[in-house]
Amino acid sequence: MKKYYMGIDQGTTGTRTLLFDRAWNVIASGYEALPVISEKKGWAEHQVEDIWRSVLGSTAKAMKAANAETDSILSIGINHEGESVIVWDSRTGEPVYPCIVWQDKRNVREIEEIAWQYNDQVKEKTGLMVDTYFSAAKYAWIMAHVPKAKELMEENRLMAGTLDTWLIWKMSHCRVYVTEPSTASRTLLYNVKEKKWDDELAEIFGLQADVLPEICNSAQIYGETDPLDFLGIQAPIAGILVDQQAALIGQGCIHPGMIKTTYGTGCFMLMNTGNVCVDSQYGLLPTVAWQVNGNTTYALDGGVYTTGAATKWLSDSLQIMESPKDSEALAKSIPDNGGLYFVPAFNGLAAPHWDSYASGMMIGINTHTTRAHVVRAALEATAYQVNDVLASMAGDTSIPITVMRCNGAATQNSFLMQFQSDILGIPLELPVIEESTAFGAAFMGAVGIGDYDSLQAIEEFWQVRKVYEPSMPADERDALVYEWHRSVQRAKFWIET
């Protein structure tokens, strides 16, 4: 019987499940969309049953495509969308509220008040600033606005977790309640120095630390899936990571100074900083990359909220093109951006600006502006935002960055990739295994069951598919970046209420 490693990539807009053979060839893939509900401005939620349906659906499709037997799975590695949270009743298994997604900004004012009072204390313990981006902000809103949650906590029946915790609890027939450090470090509740949940931090955000899951290594056998719950499959769940950390592994960035960028709904960059937790001077986020055998590897994280979502908005809402795939041809149909700049601050600006009050903006519009200019400006905005984050990483670490590894759907857009290389002034490497995130999760699962002694083994299997080399003159690049920064300044602090 053929055996497979499974990687489950649970993302913001969908779940993808991949099956790999022992040589790490992709044998089969399954995908199931996941709706993001935004009924009010600044809100972002999933229906909890939709998350479970997407995981089961994508896995069933992958198993069917490979004609795989239910007992053919060697291990399962899971990555997830990071800061999104679910709170539920341990006795009934019922969530008390929909999943609040990492993009959600419903309680900006309340979190600002917490920041005024506790930011220094939180940063000292977590390395992070107080912001709605992180899980604790979501927990704080639920505990303040959903009476059932507080009742359950008083009755010792409350369970609160990021999506890795909830999925594994479901997959194991409610037997396993765990998370791991790369996830915990994104919550504002994890003391990175003491490597544990912090009672004082939990209290600030309305929780009790003892309701949170056990923190384990990123690679170990946590338990097995229950056949009754998980499509008849009984296999060890052996790897957990936040999606971006999984992509860092999947891109083979296991040595300090290596960097990857994932292009999706947003755009997320991670630099491996080894055993050093860097205190960023440029607004980047120090985070745990992974913990294996008790040894912690750290990373610098720079997230851009809106990249692929901007071209999707142009397609779905403005309908100036039929599909985001049309953006490449439209951008190439004109010689330059026509002086148009698009700041896609639909949910504010993340690193290195951290401005929740920034607004989306286009500037430089004139009578010669066409839909092609608008589309091109949206694509260019992705490259400019990535450049801002990369410059910050270089400043924080003093490590010369000579190449960047890229993955995600937008890497198929040759205009964007070439423009990105030109703006950065360094080559971009695209991998053979395009689904780097699921690859990283699956590989972590293989380490968890002991098939590999360390993550270094992934270097044998990572291969480059395509390289983009910079060709833009330096003075042209500098002029474009200068105009971009002028545009960003005008978009900042726009929203007053």
DRENBATI-85012 format. One record per residue (C-alpha): residue number from 0; residue in one letter; z, y, x. Coordinates in nm, 4 decimals, always signed. Example, Ala and Ser with C-alpha at 12.3 -4.5 7.8 and 13.67 -1.06 7.14 Angstrom:
<lobas>
> 0  A  +0.7800  -0.4500  +1.2300
> 1  S  +0.7140  -0.1060  +1.3670
</lobas>
This chain:
<lobas>
> 0  M  +0.0000  +0.0000  +0.0000
> 1  K  -0.0857  +0.3489  +0.1227
> 2  K  +0.2141  +0.5729  +0.1790
> 3  Y  +0.2307  +0.9494  +0.1392
> 4  Y  +0.4414  +1.2503  +0.2277
> 5  M  +0.4730  +1.4861  -0.0695
> 6  G  +0.4982  +1.8641  -0.0466
> 7  I  +0.5828  +2.0616  -0.3608
> 8  D  +0.4981  +2.4303  -0.3360
> 9  Q  +0.6721  +2.5980  -0.6297
> 10  G  +0.5386  +2.9536  -0.6369
> 11  T  +0.5537  +3.2631  -0.8531
> 12  T  +0.2288  +3.2057  -1.0410
> 13  G  +0.2006  +2.8278  -1.0169
> 14  T  +0.3100  +2.5027  -0.8563
> 15  R  +0.0930  +2.3030  -0.6183
> 16  T  +0.1734  +1.9483  -0.5090
> 17  L  +0.0029  +1.7949  -0.2063
> 18  L  -0.0009  +1.4368  -0.0799
> 19  F  -0.0504  +1.3785  +0.2931
> 20  D  -0.1124  +1.0525  +0.4772
> 21  R  +0.0774  +0.9646  +0.7954
> 22  A  -0.1827  +1.1526  +1.0056
> 23  W  -0.1273  +1.4640  +0.7896
> 24  N  -0.4643  +1.4598  +0.6254
> 25  V  -0.4592  +1.6111  +0.2754
> 26  I  -0.5299  +1.3190  +0.0428
> 27  A  -0.4805  +1.4836  -0.2954
> 28  S  -0.3720  +1.8059  -0.4575
> 29  G  -0.2568  +1.9085  -0.8045
> 30  Y  -0.1978  +2.2550  -0.9473
> 31  E  -0.0325  +2.3851  -1.2624
> 32  A  -0.0124  +2.7552  -1.3525
> 33  L  +0.3235  +2.9213  -1.4181
> 34  P  +0.3346  +3.2331  -1.6378
> 35  V  +0.5337  +3.5386  -1.5324
> 36  I  +0.6652  +3.7181  -1.8404
> 37  S  +0.7038  +4.0946  -1.8200
> 38  E  +0.7996  +4.2183  -2.1654
> 39  K  +0.9636  +4.5354  -2.0331
> 40  K  +0.8736  +4.7612  -1.7435
> 41  G  +1.0316  +4.6321  -1.4242
> 42  W  +1.1221  +4.2933  -1.5753
> 43  A  +0.9833  +3.9606  -1.4514
> 44  E  +1.0881  +3.6218  -1.5905
> 45  H  +0.9820  +3.2586  -1.6204
> 46  Q  +1.0666  +3.0405  -1.9152
> 47  V  +1.2718  +2.7663  -1.7530
> 48  E  +1.0813  +2.4870  -1.9283
> 49  D  +0.7559  +2.6300  -1.7897
> 50  I  +0.8840  +2.5838  -1.4337
> 51  W  +0.9687  +2.2183  -1.4937
> 52  R  +0.6366  +2.1612  -1.6703
> 53  S  +0.4465  +2.3110  -1.3760
> 54  V  +0.6218  +2.0843  -1.1256
> 55  L  +0.5681  +1.7695  -1.3315
> 56  G  +0.2092  +1.8656  -1.4136
> 57  S  +0.1033  +1.9419  -1.0584
> 58  T  +0.2704  +1.6271  -0.9256
> 59  A  +0.1112  +1.4065  -1.1920
> 60  K  -0.2317  +1.5492  -1.1072
> 61  A  -0.1840  +1.4853  -0.7343
> 62  M  -0.0630  +1.1298  -0.7920
> 63  K  -0.3573  +1.0592  -1.0214
> 64  A  -0.6102  +1.2101  -0.7794
> 65  A  -0.4830  +0.9862  -0.4991
> 66  N  -0.4473  +0.6850  -0.7295
> 67  A  -0.0983  +0.6643  -0.5783
> 68  E  +0.1638  +0.4131  -0.6866
> 69  T  +0.5010  +0.5506  -0.7948
> 70  D  +0.6704  +0.3730  -0.5009
> 71  S  +0.4255  +0.5067  -0.2406
> 72  I  +0.6072  +0.8329  -0.1631
> 73  L  +0.7811  +0.8346  +0.1753
> 74  S  +0.9618  +1.1656  +0.1281
> 75  I  +0.9522  +1.4857  -0.0725
> 76  G  +0.9789  +1.8349  +0.0714
> 77  I  +1.0187  +2.1317  -0.1621
> 78  N  +0.9591  +2.4980  -0.1072
> 79  H  +1.0203  +2.7616  -0.3711
> 80  E  +0.9781  +3.1282  -0.4540
> 81  G  +1.2969  +3.2371  -0.2839
> 82  E  +1.5165  +3.4865  -0.4632
> 83  S  +1.4461  +3.3863  -0.8258
> 84  V  +1.7486  +3.2431  -1.0083
> 85  I  +1.8550  +3.0215  -1.2976
> 86  V  +2.2050  +2.9981  -1.4451
> 87  W  +2.2913  +2.6969  -1.6614
> 88  D  +2.5613  +2.4879  -1.8268
> 89  S  +2.6678  +2.1897  -1.6156
> 90  R  +2.7626  +1.9901  -1.9253
> 91  T  +2.4504  +2.0367  -2.1371
> 92  G  +2.1972  +2.1305  -1.8699
> 93  E  +2.0828  +2.4226  -2.0840
> 94  P  +2.0002  +2.7527  -1.9117
> 95  V  +2.1906  +3.0512  -2.0481
> 96  Y  +1.8977  +3.2849  -1.9833
> 97  P  +1.5361  +3.2620  -1.8611
> 98  C  +1.4701  +3.2469  -1.4879
> 99  I  +1.4794  +3.5986  -1.3407
> 100  V  +1.1990  +3.6299  -1.0845
> 101  W  +1.2318  +3.7848  -0.7396
> 102  Q  +1.0068  +4.0773  -0.8414
> 103  D  +1.2447  +4.1854  -1.1181
> 104  K  +1.3899  +4.5377  -1.0973
> 105  R  +1.5657  +4.5748  -1.4319
> 106  N  +1.8993  +4.6840  -1.2868
> 107  V  +1.7946  +4.9258  -1.0127
> 108  R  +2.0570  +5.1840  -1.1117
> 109  E  +2.3428  +4.9335  -1.1201
> 110  I  +2.2455  +4.7860  -0.7850
> 111  E  +2.2212  +5.1347  -0.6348
> 112  E  +2.5816  +5.1940  -0.7400
> 113  I  +2.6840  +4.8712  -0.5683
> 114  A  +2.4876  +4.9785  -0.2607
> 115  W  +2.6670  +5.3138  -0.2423
> 116  Q  +3.0008  +5.1383  -0.2398
> 117  Y  +2.9393  +4.8119  -0.0558
> 118  N  +2.6150  +4.8308  +0.1459
> 119  D  +2.7862  +4.8419  +0.4863
> 120  Q  +3.0104  +4.5481  +0.3998
> 121  V  +2.7193  +4.3441  +0.2669
> 122  K  +2.4967  +4.4238  +0.5646
> 123  E  +2.7709  +4.3318  +0.8098
> 124  K  +2.8056  +3.9859  +0.6542
> 125  T  +2.4474  +3.9072  +0.5500
> 126  G  +2.2275  +4.1230  +0.7737
> 127  L  +2.0604  +4.2526  +0.4566
> 128  M  +2.0734  +4.5742  +0.2576
> 129  V  +2.1764  +4.5715  -0.1079
> 130  D  +1.8566  +4.5623  -0.3139
> 131  T  +1.7290  +4.4240  -0.6442
> 132  Y  +1.4975  +4.1974  -0.4427
> 133  F  +1.7737  +3.9493  -0.3654
> 134  S  +1.9285  +3.6803  -0.5835
> 135  A  +2.2694  +3.8451  -0.6183
> 136  A  +2.1144  +4.1335  -0.8138
> 137  K  +1.9811  +3.8847  -1.0691
> 138  Y  +2.3151  +3.7074  -1.0936
> 139  A  +2.4897  +4.0425  -1.1402
> 140  W  +2.2707  +4.1301  -1.4388
> 141  I  +2.3220  +3.7916  -1.6041
> 142  M  +2.6977  +3.8023  -1.5566
> 143  A  +2.7117  +4.1546  -1.7007
> 144  H  +2.4740  +4.1060  -1.9949
> 145  V  +2.4929  +3.7394  -2.0978
> 146  P  +2.8425  +3.6667  -2.2374
> 147  K  +2.7796  +3.2906  -2.2308
> 148  A  +2.7552  +3.2977  -1.8519
> 149  K  +3.1005  +3.4477  -1.8086
> 150  E  +3.2456  +3.2035  -2.0633
> 151  L  +3.1024  +2.9072  -1.8731
> 152  M  +3.2350  +3.0386  -1.5413
> 153  E  +3.5849  +3.0655  -1.6908
> 154  E  +3.5518  +2.7062  -1.8170
> 155  N  +3.4270  +2.5796  -1.4760
> 156  R  +3.0962  +2.4796  -1.6350
> 157  L  +2.8682  +2.7393  -1.4749
> 158  M  +2.5950  +2.6375  -1.2327
> 159  A  +2.3958  +2.9086  -1.0571
> 160  G  +2.1068  +2.8426  -0.8258
> 161  T  +1.7747  +2.9416  -0.6824
> 162  L  +1.4819  +2.7270  -0.7885
> 163  D  +1.5280  +2.4640  -0.5170
> 164  T  +1.8767  +2.3938  -0.6496
> 165  W  +1.7675  +2.3715  -1.0099
> 166  L  +1.4615  +2.1556  -0.9384
> 167  I  +1.6536  +1.9030  -0.7289
> 168  W  +1.9277  +1.8897  -0.9929
> 169  K  +1.6588  +1.8082  -1.2523
> 170  M  +1.4690  +1.5633  -1.0321
> 171  S  +1.7860  +1.3699  -0.9444
> 172  H  +1.9048  +1.3309  -1.3046
> 173  C  +2.1712  +1.5994  -1.2566
> 174  R  +2.3318  +1.4233  -0.9586
> 175  V  +2.2493  +1.6547  -0.6665
> 176  Y  +2.3548  +2.0217  -0.6487
> 177  V  +2.2438  +2.1640  -0.3132
> 178  T  +2.0597  +2.4378  -0.1286
> 179  E  +2.0007  +2.5183  +0.2392
> 180  P  +2.0426  +2.8179  +0.4746
> 181  S  +1.6945  +2.9747  +0.4564
> 182  T  +1.7470  +3.0003  +0.0816
> 183  A  +2.1132  +3.0981  +0.0943
> 184  S  +2.0327  +3.3786  +0.3374
> 185  R  +1.8156  +3.5421  +0.0669
> 186  T  +2.0953  +3.5761  -0.1887
> 187  L  +2.3284  +3.8479  -0.0443
> 188  L  +2.6063  +3.5934  -0.0940
> 189  Y  +2.5755  +3.3998  +0.2351
> 190  N  +2.7761  +3.5015  +0.5410
> 191  V  +2.5262  +3.4426  +0.8230
> 192  K  +2.7959  +3.4537  +1.0904
> 193  E  +3.0294  +3.2049  +0.9255
> 194  K  +2.7399  +3.0048  +0.7696
> 195  K  +2.8986  +2.9739  +0.4276
> 196  W  +2.9206  +3.1390  +0.0858
> 197  D  +3.1415  +3.4453  +0.0986
> 198  D  +3.4111  +3.4930  -0.1688
> 199  E  +3.4172  +3.8717  -0.1358
> 200  L  +3.0399  +3.9031  -0.1660
> 201  A  +3.0337  +3.6796  -0.4724
> 202  E  +3.3026  +3.8907  -0.6384
> 203  I  +3.1032  +4.2112  -0.5784
> 204  F  +2.8186  +4.0673  -0.7845
> 205  G  +3.0327  +3.9181  -1.0597
> 206  L  +3.0390  +3.5551  -0.9447
> 207  Q  +3.2862  +3.3055  -0.8076
> 208  A  +3.1640  +3.1421  -0.4858
> 209  D  +3.2771  +2.7991  -0.6014
> 210  V  +3.0080  +2.7887  -0.8707
> 211  L  +2.7340  +2.7991  -0.6047
> 212  P  +2.5713  +2.4819  -0.4656
> 213  E  +2.6580  +2.2991  -0.1447
> 214  I  +2.4724  +2.4351  +0.1598
> 215  C  +2.3087  +2.1564  +0.3617
> 216  N  +2.0597  +2.1379  +0.6485
> 217  S  +1.6990  +2.2275  +0.5729
> 218  A  +1.6028  +1.8692  +0.6615
> 219  Q  +1.8151  +1.5768  +0.5470
> 220  I  +1.8216  +1.3287  +0.2634
> 221  Y  +1.9929  +1.5087  -0.0239
> 222  G  +1.9376  +1.2309  -0.2742
> 223  E  +1.6575  +1.0532  -0.4574
> 224  T  +1.4416  +1.1452  -0.7519
> 225  D  +1.5272  +0.9568  -1.0686
> 226  P  +1.2298  +0.7627  -1.2127
> 227  L  +1.3391  +0.8509  -1.5674
> 228  D  +1.3033  +1.2216  -1.4945
> 229  F  +1.0338  +1.2387  -1.2287
> 230  L  +0.7242  +1.0518  -1.3401
> 231  G  +0.8572  +0.7081  -1.2469
> 232  I  +0.8927  +0.8120  -0.8813
> 233  Q  +1.2031  +0.7155  -0.6847
> 234  A  +1.1793  +0.8793  -0.3421
> 235  P  +1.4093  +1.0675  -0.1036
> 236  I  +1.4208  +1.4453  -0.1393
> 237  A  +1.4553  +1.5382  +0.2267
> 238  G  +1.3408  +1.8953  +0.2902
> 239  I  +1.4052  +2.2359  +0.1335
> 240  L  +1.2780  +2.5772  +0.2392
> 241  V  +1.1971  +2.9175  +0.0970
> 242  D  +0.8187  +2.9419  +0.0582
> 243  Q  +0.7628  +3.1821  +0.3472
> 244  Q  +0.9755  +2.9797  +0.5877
> 245  A  +0.7796  +2.6715  +0.4849
> 246  A  +0.4570  +2.8540  +0.5683
> 247  L  +0.6022  +2.9516  +0.9077
> 248  I  +0.6464  +2.5821  +0.9868
> 249  G  +0.3147  +2.4883  +0.8257
> 250  Q  +0.1428  +2.7375  +1.0566
> 251  G  +0.3073  +2.5790  +1.3597
> 252  C  +0.5076  +2.8951  +1.4380
> 253  I  +0.8036  +2.7129  +1.5853
> 254  H  +0.8494  +2.9208  +1.9019
> 255  P  +1.0032  +3.2707  +1.9294
> 256  G  +0.7474  +3.5490  +1.8924
> 257  M  +0.5030  +3.3502  +1.6815
> 258  I  +0.4088  +3.5154  +1.3524
> 259  K  +0.2433  +3.4140  +1.0274
> 260  T  +0.1275  +3.6092  +0.7229
> 261  T  +0.0805  +3.4577  +0.3780
> 262  Y  -0.1580  +3.6387  +0.1423
> 263  G  -0.0804  +3.5765  -0.2225
> 264  T  +0.0541  +3.7777  -0.5163
> 265  G  +0.2386  +3.9714  -0.2500
> 266  C  +0.2019  +3.9473  +0.1247
> 267  F  +0.4776  +3.8048  +0.3404
> 268  M  +0.5112  +3.8077  +0.7173
> 269  L  +0.7625  +3.6137  +0.9227
> 270  M  +0.8219  +3.6258  +1.2963
> 271  N  +1.0166  +3.3451  +1.4607
> 272  T  +1.3016  +3.5029  +1.6617
> 273  G  +1.4559  +3.1780  +1.7853
> 274  N  +1.8348  +3.1657  +1.7982
> 275  V  +1.8643  +3.5449  +1.7747
> 276  C  +1.9333  +3.7129  +1.4408
> 277  V  +1.7652  +4.0507  +1.4976
> 278  D  +1.9245  +4.3618  +1.3487
> 279  S  +1.6116  +4.5475  +1.2431
> 280  Q  +1.5853  +4.9208  +1.3062
> 281  Y  +1.2744  +4.9475  +1.0888
> 282  G  +1.3926  +4.8092  +0.7573
> 283  L  +1.2828  +4.4495  +0.8132
> 284  L  +1.4992  +4.1618  +0.6960
> 285  P  +1.6732  +3.9251  +0.9359
> 286  T  +1.6726  +3.5840  +0.7734
> 287  V  +1.7372  +3.2197  +0.8482
> 288  A  +1.4103  +3.0397  +0.9173
> 289  W  +1.5629  +2.6907  +0.8958
> 290  Q  +1.8589  +2.4811  +1.0027
> 291  V  +1.8012  +2.1367  +1.1511
> 292  N  +2.0834  +1.9167  +1.2804
> 293  G  +2.3190  +2.2122  +1.2471
> 294  N  +2.1066  +2.4334  +1.4747
> 295  T  +1.9846  +2.7567  +1.3177
> 296  T  +1.6521  +2.9283  +1.3845
> 297  Y  +1.6103  +3.2874  +1.2659
> 298  A  +1.3167  +3.5051  +1.1678
> 299  L  +1.2269  +3.8640  +1.0873
> 300  D  +1.0816  +3.9042  +0.7392
> 301  G  +0.8552  +4.1782  +0.6162
> 302  G  +0.7502  +4.1504  +0.2525
> 303  V  +0.4777  +4.3494  +0.0772
> 304  Y  +0.5259  +4.3386  -0.2995
> 305  T  +0.1695  +4.3894  -0.4234
> 306  T  -0.1490  +4.2690  -0.2531
> 307  G  -0.3384  +3.9949  -0.4388
> 308  A  -0.1773  +4.1205  -0.7584
> 309  A  -0.3657  +4.4484  -0.7143
> 310  T  -0.7112  +4.2878  -0.7192
> 311  K  -0.6006  +4.0706  -1.0115
> 312  W  -0.4987  +4.3896  -1.1941
> 313  L  -0.8406  +4.5432  -1.1261
> 314  S  -0.9987  +4.2332  -1.2740
> 315  D  -0.7700  +4.1510  -1.5672
> 316  S  -0.6443  +4.4914  -1.6816
> 317  L  -0.9106  +4.7405  -1.5731
> 318  Q  -1.1904  +4.4810  -1.5987
> 319  I  -1.3972  +4.6478  -1.3291
> 320  M  -1.4960  +4.3035  -1.2014
> 321  E  -1.5035  +3.9608  -1.3621
> 322  S  -1.2812  +3.7894  -1.1070
> 323  P  -1.0821  +3.8782  -0.7932
> 324  K  -1.3370  +3.6628  -0.6102
> 325  D  -1.5938  +3.9372  -0.6767
> 326  S  -1.3962  +4.1807  -0.4610
> 327  E  -1.5516  +4.0611  -0.1345
> 328  A  -1.9097  +4.1344  -0.2391
> 329  L  -1.8171  +4.4699  -0.3938
> 330  A  -1.6293  +4.5809  -0.0823
> 331  K  -1.9207  +4.4851  +0.1401
> 332  S  -2.1702  +4.6692  -0.0821
> 333  I  -2.0633  +5.0098  +0.0538
> 334  P  -2.0403  +5.1284  +0.4161
> 335  D  -1.6877  +5.2740  +0.3966
> 336  N  -1.4047  +5.3567  +0.1571
> 337  G  -1.5504  +5.6947  +0.0635
> 338  G  -1.2194  +5.8615  +0.1449
> 339  L  -1.0345  +5.6678  -0.1289
> 340  Y  -0.6872  +5.5253  -0.0655
> 341  F  -0.4972  +5.3000  -0.3045
> 342  V  -0.1201  +5.2613  -0.2731
> 343  P  -0.0384  +4.9576  -0.4943
> 344  A  +0.3301  +5.0336  -0.5425
> 345  F  +0.3457  +4.8661  -0.8835
> 346  N  +0.7006  +4.7482  -0.8128
> 347  G  +0.7941  +5.0083  -0.5560
> 348  L  +0.7459  +4.9656  -0.1818
> 349  A  +0.9129  +4.6972  +0.0275
> 350  A  +0.9434  +4.6843  +0.4091
> 351  P  +0.9520  +4.9089  +0.5992
> 352  H  +0.9827  +5.1770  +0.3273
> 353  W  +1.2222  +5.0187  +0.0721
> 354  D  +1.1501  +5.2709  -0.2005
> 355  S  +1.2124  +5.1416  -0.5528
> 356  Y  +1.0934  +5.4743  -0.6940
> 357  A  +0.7471  +5.4752  -0.5377
> 358  S  +0.4572  +5.4549  -0.7808
> 359  G  +0.1083  +5.3115  -0.7630
> 360  M  -0.1471  +5.5763  -0.6726
> 361  M  -0.5128  +5.6321  -0.5866
> 362  I  -0.6005  +5.9481  -0.3966
> 363  G  -0.9262  +6.0823  -0.2609
> 364  I  -1.1203  +6.0350  -0.5855
> 365  N  -1.4348  +6.2443  -0.6179
> 366  T  -1.7622  +6.2403  -0.8134
> 367  H  -1.9091  +5.9853  -0.5724
> 368  T  -1.6270  +5.7328  -0.6240
> 369  T  -1.7497  +5.4041  -0.7725
> 370  R  -1.5819  +5.0813  -0.8778
> 371  A  -1.6819  +4.9390  -0.5391
> 372  H  -1.4748  +5.2091  -0.3693
> 373  V  -1.1760  +5.1263  -0.5888
> 374  V  -1.2017  +4.7562  -0.5101
> 375  R  -1.2495  +4.8187  -0.1396
> 376  A  -0.9497  +5.0549  -0.1328
> 377  A  -0.7351  +4.7831  -0.2933
> 378  L  -0.8336  +4.5308  -0.0272
> 379  E  -0.7850  +4.7817  +0.2527
> 380  A  -0.4370  +4.8591  +0.1177
> 381  T  -0.3341  +4.5010  +0.1911
> 382  A  -0.4394  +4.5394  +0.5541
> 383  Y  -0.2628  +4.8732  +0.5932
> 384  Q  +0.0633  +4.7388  +0.4522
> 385  V  +0.0515  +4.4361  +0.6817
> 386  N  -0.0127  +4.6678  +0.9751
> 387  D  +0.2997  +4.8710  +0.8883
> 388  V  +0.5120  +4.5568  +0.8888
> 389  L  +0.3615  +4.4208  +1.2113
> 390  A  +0.4251  +4.7503  +1.3915
> 391  S  +0.7879  +4.7327  +1.2789
> 392  M  +0.8242  +4.3765  +1.4088
> 393  A  +0.6837  +4.4766  +1.7455
> 394  G  +0.9278  +4.7681  +1.7602
> 395  D  +1.2294  +4.5556  +1.6684
> 396  T  +1.1636  +4.2767  +1.9158
> 397  S  +0.9609  +4.4369  +2.1984
> 398  I  +0.7540  +4.1183  +2.1913
> 399  P  +0.3802  +4.1781  +2.2440
> 400  I  +0.1983  +4.0349  +1.9412
> 401  T  -0.1378  +3.8974  +2.0490
> 402  V  -0.2394  +3.6847  +1.7508
> 403  M  -0.1431  +3.6344  +1.3870
> 404  R  -0.1786  +3.3118  +1.1881
> 405  C  -0.2791  +3.3607  +0.8253
> 406  N  -0.2787  +3.1514  +0.5096
> 407  G  -0.3049  +3.2024  +0.1348
> 408  A  -0.5823  +3.2454  -0.1188
> 409  A  -0.6949  +3.5878  +0.0050
> 410  T  -0.7828  +3.4482  +0.3491
> 411  Q  -1.1036  +3.3253  +0.1851
> 412  N  -1.2110  +3.6912  +0.1552
> 413  S  -1.4057  +3.7558  +0.4747
> 414  F  -1.4115  +4.1336  +0.4218
> 415  L  -1.0314  +4.1472  +0.4013
> 416  M  -0.9780  +3.9207  +0.7005
> 417  Q  -1.2199  +4.1130  +0.9233
> 418  F  -1.0761  +4.4485  +0.8165
> 419  Q  -0.7258  +4.3126  +0.8758
> 420  S  -0.8151  +4.2066  +1.2281
> 421  D  -0.9753  +4.5468  +1.2914
> 422  I  -0.6708  +4.7415  +1.1689
> 423  L  -0.4263  +4.5262  +1.3661
> 424  G  -0.6439  +4.5135  +1.6761
> 425  I  -0.5624  +4.1439  +1.7311
> 426  P  -0.7289  +3.8121  +1.6354
> 427  L  -0.6409  +3.6274  +1.3151
> 428  E  -0.6241  +3.2467  +1.3149
> 429  L  -0.6823  +3.0501  +0.9946
> 430  P  -0.5678  +2.6858  +0.9814
> 431  V  -0.7523  +2.3685  +0.8889
> 432  I  -0.4813  +2.2876  +0.6330
> 433  E  -0.5122  +2.5922  +0.4107
> 434  E  -0.2072  +2.5021  +0.2009
> 435  S  +0.0279  +2.5758  +0.4882
> 436  T  +0.3298  +2.6249  +0.2636
> 437  A  +0.3180  +2.2775  +0.1076
> 438  F  +0.2369  +2.1350  +0.4516
> 439  G  +0.5496  +2.2933  +0.5981
> 440  A  +0.7672  +2.1672  +0.3138
> 441  A  +0.6264  +1.8159  +0.3397
> 442  F  +0.6730  +1.8120  +0.7171
> 443  M  +1.0338  +1.9209  +0.6789
> 444  G  +1.0804  +1.6283  +0.4417
> 445  A  +0.9368  +1.3922  +0.7034
> 446  V  +1.1849  +1.5284  +0.9581
> 447  G  +1.4585  +1.4812  +0.7000
> 448  I  +1.3964  +1.1065  +0.6683
> 449  G  +1.3806  +1.0693  +1.0479
> 450  D  +1.0070  +1.0109  +1.0935
> 451  Y  +1.0090  +1.2937  +1.3525
> 452  D  +1.2868  +1.3918  +1.5912
> 453  S  +1.2137  +1.7648  +1.5756
> 454  L  +0.9839  +2.0280  +1.4295
> 455  Q  +0.7975  +2.0526  +1.7599
> 456  A  +0.5984  +1.7489  +1.6518
> 457  I  +0.4013  +1.9656  +1.4096
> 458  E  +0.2100  +2.1190  +1.7023
> 459  E  +0.0163  +1.7939  +1.7289
> 460  F  -0.1190  +1.8369  +1.3765
> 461  W  -0.1808  +2.2134  +1.3399
> 462  Q  -0.5462  +2.3046  +1.4019
> 463  V  -0.7398  +2.6310  +1.3816
> 464  R  -1.0352  +2.6468  +1.1431
> 465  K  -1.1604  +3.0022  +1.1931
> 466  V  -1.0826  +3.3063  +1.4071
> 467  Y  -1.1495  +3.6712  +1.3193
> 468  E  -1.1775  +3.9036  +1.6206
> 469  P  -1.1290  +4.2834  +1.6010
> 470  S  -1.4425  +4.4965  +1.6454
> 471  M  -1.3456  +4.8431  +1.5144
> 472  P  -1.3191  +5.1279  +1.7675
> 473  A  -0.9608  +5.2401  +1.8269
> 474  D  -1.0218  +5.6022  +1.7197
> 475  E  -1.1660  +5.4895  +1.3849
> 476  R  -0.8702  +5.2565  +1.3289
> 477  D  -0.6209  +5.5324  +1.4106
> 478  A  -0.7887  +5.7755  +1.1701
> 479  L  -0.7800  +5.5256  +0.8828
> 480  V  -0.4145  +5.4401  +0.9412
> 481  Y  -0.3251  +5.8101  +0.9594
> 482  E  -0.4845  +5.8767  +0.6202
> 483  W  -0.3095  +5.5714  +0.4749
> 484  H  +0.0289  +5.7027  +0.5856
> 485  R  -0.0467  +6.0408  +0.4271
> 486  S  -0.1205  +5.8575  +0.1017
> 487  V  +0.2015  +5.6551  +0.1125
> 488  Q  +0.4092  +5.9691  +0.1563
> 489  R  +0.2623  +6.1102  -0.1645
> 490  A  +0.3423  +5.7910  -0.3596
> 491  K  +0.7091  +5.7809  -0.2573
> 492  F  +0.9992  +5.8809  -0.4837
> 493  W  +0.7671  +5.9452  -0.7779
> 494  I  +0.9660  +5.7772  -1.0563
> 495  E  +1.2593  +5.9874  -1.1741
> 496  T  +1.4083  +5.7662  -1.4457
</lobas>
